[in-house]
Amino acid sequence: MKLNQVAAGLGLQALTTAPADQERAEITRAHASDLLSDVLANAPAGGVLLTIQVHLNVIAVAMHAMQAAVIFTSGMLPDEAVRAKAVEEGISLFTTRESTFDTAGKLYALGIRGRHE
Amino acid sequence: MTALLADLHIHTALSPCAARQMLPQNIVRTCRQRGLKMIAICDHNSAANVSAVAEAAERETGSALKVIPGIEVTTREEVHVLGLFPALQSALAVSESVLESLPRRKSAEQAPNPVGKDPDCQQWILDAADRQIGTEQRLLTGASGYSLSEAVTLIRRHGGIAVAAHIDRRAFSVLGQLGFFPETPQFSAAEISSAGAARGRIEEFRRYGLPLISSSDSHFLEDIACSCTTFMVAEPSFAELVLAIRGIGARRCQIA
């Protein structure tokens, strides 16, 4: 499933405007964690990260773990500095009022899986 | 210069996860028995028991045990940061700001202490004679409203130094929560936990370029001084402690 289809399917609010090729990136995996050390170790490359952590390190960690996008859940909104860094690094950011649990459930229903499946 | 054995991270019965035996006189006696010359009291998000321990130390030991005022702030990212201060007033000022930012409990009766290992421990505020003179109503283990940068700025603004707590631990550490050290804020030092020091993990943390200390993070009397740092200083004081961390003159600090 394409990233823009995922965003539309979940009703996510985009925080960045991505280039067209990025919007059409194929998403098959996701990871949910607020411990960035766990993200570094376990998030599958090319996936989507769900987190309530909004520290600037989220972007650097997402880069390192080669994440296509980050979805901030429970209505969490990062600072402008975080958003600017994501734009610079080409990582799409989204936010949703829904919790990590609900968002993960919806992603799963769309056919997206975690690292082990 | 003299070598002083220091344990700069000790909790009291104010911390909800600490044992109720963590009373000022008990702490002072245990520190003395174990040869400590300098300690810091760092309860979660509050400095309310620092003065009681400092007074107990003065009564019991004269000036043989120096008590550095401290606090262990939980940031919004759930990173633990130690603040060490030159004076009680500066620690209390930080404590007041941090407490104010903590979420309020619905009610003390409705929401009993959910995390204490000791069911009788109810965030006691104590005097120097180990008497309970109050109870902190806000849950001190919660995350404060301060981000990591804001917490370090707050500590610095009051003349304190910020130490990244137990960086070798997965839970509540800069590395665990944030994956690596962010460019800002700049910490004065990083702490290795007793477990990390015991497993010989000190060397692997040198690459972060911060002075390293180790302390016990005691929540129980038996853990006091289980991990320490030796400070080569002219005298036991906050100013000398800071110089030793920076390695000024012949002063230095080394994990014991």
Chai-1 contact restraints between the chains, C-beta under 6 A:
chainA,res_idxA,chainB,res_idxB,connection_type,confidence,min_distance_angstrom,max_distance_angstrom,comment,restraint_id
A,L35,B,G176,contact,1.0,0.0,6.0,A-B,restraint_1
A,L36,B,L178,contact,1.0,0.0,6.0,A-B,restraint_2
A,L36,B,G179,contact,1.0,0.0,6.0,A-B,restraint_3
A,S37,B,G176,contact,1.0,0.0,6.0,A-B,restraint_4
A,S37,B,G179,contact,1.0,0.0,6.0,A-B,restraint_5
A,L40,B,G179,contact,1.0,0.0,6.0,A-B,restraint_6
A,H55,B,E77,contact,1.0,0.0,6.0,A-B,restraint_7
A,H55,B,L178,contact,1.0,0.0,6.0,A-B,restraint_8
A,N57,B,L178,contact,1.0,0.0,6.0,A-B,restraint_9
A,N57,B,G179,contact,1.0,0.0,6.0,A-B,restraint_10
A,N57,B,P182,contact,1.0,0.0,6.0,A-B,restraint_11
A,V61,B,G179,contact,1.0,0.0,6.0,A-B,restraint_12
